[in-house]
């Protein structure tokens, strides 16, 4: 029951933020697509997801920094609410908002194709939707973990070095795979999309567990 109440609280707080965010994302997307050559395949869809990934960050930042500024999290910590309930509620509301954000953009992409406004690939399929939502939830879970373990104002700088590390890992992926002897495991994930998505959700769960363990060691939210 506490989890439901915490989720409802966050949804009420973000109700007037979410729709303007989606409108801003769409305006930015339309503005960029009008400037891009239409013959380049895949660019428009990649841009759509790139804008949505920025939206993931803003959703996380908004759901955390508002409560840090007015000390609401510190107050919640004094209530008969467990750390697990706080963490579960925060992850649940963030993943819900991220899912809605991504879903709205994908629905508009599909509607644009149906109306003939967008003649570019890809076609939105169930597999593509599930994969897209998983990537966006993973992205938001990373930001949320940083904000819960540290603070939003400090964690806002972390994505930049993290992005550098991620890009370096991608560029050197074959070397890392060979050094850690992960060839068979990576090959298995590449052959089985369901297993790969399950692996990503395991990482999301690991982020939540990390938050729970770290916050249990904190006396108050700082």
N, C-alpha and C positions, 0 to 999 in steps of 0.2 A: 504493500500500500504506500509506503514511503517513497518507493521508486516512482510510482505513478504520479504522486503529488509533485515530486521534484521535476519530472518530465513536463508535467502540465505547467509548472512555474516557468520553466525555460521557454516553452512554446508561447506563453502569454507575453513574456518579455521580448521575444524575437518576432512577434506577429507583425509589427510595423516596420521591421527591418528587412524581412525576407523578400517581400514583393518588390520593393525598390531595388534590391540587389539583383533579382532576376531581370527586371526591366533594364537596369544598367548593363548587365551582361549581354542582353539581346541587342541593345543599342550599339555597344562596342563591336559585337559580332557583325551586325549589318554594316556598320561603318567600315570595317576592315574588308569585308567581302566585296564591297563596292569598289575597292581599290585594287583587288587582286585579279590577275588574269583567270578567266573562267576555265581555261583549257587545262590548268594544272590539276591533275587528279589527286584527290585525297587531302588537299591543303585546307579546303573549307571545313571539312569534318574534323581535321586535326586542330584547326583554330577554335572550333566550337568547344572541343574538350579542353584545350588550353585555357580558354576563358573560364570554363567551369572549374578547372583546378584552382584558379585564382579565387573563384567563389568559395571553394572548400576552405581555403585559408581564412577568408573573411568571415565565414560562418563560425569557424572555430574561435577566431580572435574575438568576435562579437559576443559569443556565448560565455567566454571566460573573462574578458577584461571588464565588462560591465559589473560583474559581481566582485571582482577584485577591487575596483575603484570605490565601490560603496561598502566594502567589507562584508558583503552578504555571505560569502563562503565561510568567513570566519564565524559569522553568526550561526550558519547551518552546522558547523562543526560542534557547536555547543549544544545542539539539540539531540534528542535520542534517535539519531540517525547514524548508521554504521558507515565506515569508510567504503565498504563494498557497495552499499546502496548509492552513495554519492558518485562513485566511479561508474557504476552501471548506468545510472540515470544520465550522466554527462555523455557517455559514449552513445547511449540510445538516442538521445535527442539530437546529437551531432550527426549520427548516421542517418537518422530520419530526415533531417533537413538537407543533408547532402544528397540523399536518395531522391527527395522531391526536386531539388535543384537540377540534378542530372536528368531526372525523368521528364521534367518540363522541357528542357532543351532538346532531348531526344524526340519527344512528342512533336515539338515544333518542326524539327528536321523532317520527321516522317510526314507531317501535314504539308510542309512545303513541297516535298516530292510528290505527294498525292495531287496537289494543286498545279503542279508543273512549274513552280517557282524555282525549284532546285532540281537540276537534271544530272547531278553528280552522284557518284557512288560514295559510300556504300549504302545498301539497303539495310534498314534497322531490323535485325532478327533477334529472337529470344537470346541466343548465345551472345550476341553483341551487347545487348542490354545488360545481361548478367555480368559479363566481363567488364563493361564500362563502369557499372555501379561498384564492382569490387575494387577497381583501381582507384576510384574517387573516395571510397570509404577508407581504403588503406592510406591514401594521401591525407585525409582529414584525421585519421587515428594517430598518425605520426605527429601532426601539429598539436593535437589535443594532449598527447602524452607529454610533449615539451611544456605545454602551458600548465598542466597539472603538477608535474614534477618540479618545475622551476616557477616561473610566473610569466604572464603574457608579455609584459614589457621586456623581460630578458630573453624570452624564447623567440621573440619576433626576429632576432638576428640569426637564430640557429639554422633556418632553412637554407641560407646562402652557403655556408660551408658544407652543409649536408648535401646540397645540390652538386657542389664541386666533387665531393666524395663519390656520389652516385654516378656522375658522368665519368669520373676516372675509373670506377668499377666496370662500367659498361664498355669503355674503350679497352680495358685490360681483362675483359671477362674470360677470354680463352686462357690467358696465363693464370688467372686466379683459379679457374676450373681445374687446370692441370696441377697446380701447386697443392690444392686441397683434395685432389683425387675425387672430384665430384662429377666425372664424366657420365657414369651410369645414372646417377640421380637426376642430373640435368636432362639427360636424354629421355628418362621416364616422364618427367614433367612436360617436356616438349611434345611427347607423343599423346599425352592424356590431358586434355584441357580441363576436365572435371577435377583431376588430381591437382593440377596447377592452381585452380581457383581455391581448392580446399587448403592448399599450402599458404596462399595469400591470406585467407581468413584465419588460419592458425597464427600468422604474424600479427593480425589485428587483435586476436585474443591475447597474444603475448604482450602487446602494448597495454591492454587493459590490466593484466596481471601485474605488470611492472608498475603501473600507476597505483594500484592497490597496495603493493608492498612498500612503495616509496612514501605514500601518504600516511601509512600506518606509523611510520617513523617520525612524522612531523607532528609537533604538538599543536600547531595552529597553521592555518593557511597564511602565508606571508605575501 
